[in-house]
């Protein structure tokens, strides 16, 4: 039986690759399930691509409005706007212009897995990729990340890759927090660790731009989401992990 601990060990021992190994010779589309996943999982890669003159598209799948459902000061419409602004501020820290961040505004915690809404997401992503001069990869969370929106994003990315023929890469976010004994249905796939040391300060600034997720901005919902220290510590590292899907 393969466990999460096996995956964690495997990921930490992956060879260090080049940017080209992850995204190819062109640019890429990053499909983030929520505003903040782009900074946590791919902040260094985004900055590296921007510095190399091939800025990626960052597409945020859901509106993020479900993180504080009981806040009266930040009802869904206000929270949706706050989280979009935080995402734009975050990608600016990484060297991207605001027009490189695109929001699909699917409902937080209810991103589609199938049906017409899923087909519409895939159609939009395919169109965005075909508009790019040289988009060679799509990146989305690891397929076993334990969050429904992350799973939906992974499925959409795989479908888009099959339609367009570009490479599909994944990155673990919540997968790093799986209990080591948790069983997984497959063996680890190959991939790379990307050295982001030169861009680590920018990544840290991008993560911190998501102020609503730290608990200091929205204070009237004691059950609201807060980025846990265990997750943040995973990404306090000069390497990012990318897996072939």
Buried (B, 14 or more C-beta within 10 A) or exposed (E): EBBBBBBBEBBEEBEEBEBEBBBBEBBBBBBBBBBBBBBBBBBBBBBBBBBEEBBBBBBBBBBBBBBBBEBEEBEBEEBBEBBBBBBBBBBBBBBBEEEBBBBBBBBBBEBBEEEEBBEEBBEBBBEBBEEBEEBBBBBBBBBBBBBEBBBBBBBBBBBBBEBBEBBBBBBBBBBBBBEEEBEBEEEBEEBBBBBBEEBBEBBBBBBBBBBBBBBEBBEEBEEBBBBEEEEBEBBEBBBBBBBEB
